Amino acid sequence: MPKAGTYSTSKTRKIQVPDYITLRANAEREVKDELGGFARPDDRVARAAEIIRQADVEIATHIDDRDAAAASLWFYEHTTGLARILGLYPTAYRSILYKALYGVHWQGWKEGDPFPKELPTNLSREELVSLAEQQNVPRIEDAAQRLPELARVVAVAKARRAAAMPFMQDAALALSEPPYDWDGEKIANHAGIAVSLVWAHWAAARKRQRS
């Protein structure tokens, strides 16, 4: 996992790497402490659903800007170390660059698609800029300043979401059993989610119990 600190990307620029290990650990602990304090599963499921919704909004609001900033830094400024700055493994980082060029993640490539299966390699800086311009990759002037905070917000939101999910699943299952005996629709209405999600939470909780 990438370590925090000031990361040099060129002779003239340094970009701060957020302390992802601490940020994620703190976010997870806060969620677990809060949800673990609810004695009743109906209270727990409602709050867990709210945390997940809030995290989804944070992610949706910031992830496109994060990815656009990263792509701009790579294609136009040839910034190195971006996977570390994003707090991502190289495969996830490369997928961001691929989507910036072709509009889909590389995992979505299909035979016959009008773009290559892999990112282009062995291009000069000038060729990389030309390719990005041809593919309408946005150039973001303040990308280096914005990227660390955008990446931090997304990482914390994802950590909070991940921490809340098992509480959501277990509480939803508990409400379906005695003494509550709530059906899926009642749980869905109480938590403000789709019934299909309730069924998915039941399945996930049962699978975890069996493992």
Buried (B, 14 or more C-beta within 10 A) or exposed (E): EBEBEEBEBEEEEEBBBBBBEEBBEBBBEBBBEBBEEBEEBBBBBBBBBEBBBBBEEBBEEBBEBBBBBBBBBBBBBEBBBBBBBBBBEEEEBBBBBBBBBBEBEBEEBEEEEEEEEEEEEEEEEEEBBEBBEEBEBEBBEEBBEBBBBBBBBBBBBBBBBBBBBBBBBBBBBBBBEEEEEBEBEBBBEBBEBEBEBBBBBBEBBEEEEEE
